[in-house]
């Protein structure tokens, strides 16, 4: 889940995603839940802690 109030749209999460489940689109982060394997790499790399696993 993305906490949009924290997100800086830096794209670090998309860059680390091994299954290409995260896209940055015009100041919005889009996560494809069908592709996401819940590995947590995006949560760990986010500099502002704007991502969580559900």
PyMOL commands that set and color helices and strands:
alter all, ss='L'
color gray80, all
select helices_A, chain A and resi 12-16+41-45
alter helices_A, ss='H'
color red, helices_A
select strands_A, chain A and resi 22-24+29-31
alter strands_A, ss='S'
color yellow, strands_A
deselect
rebuild
show_as cartoon
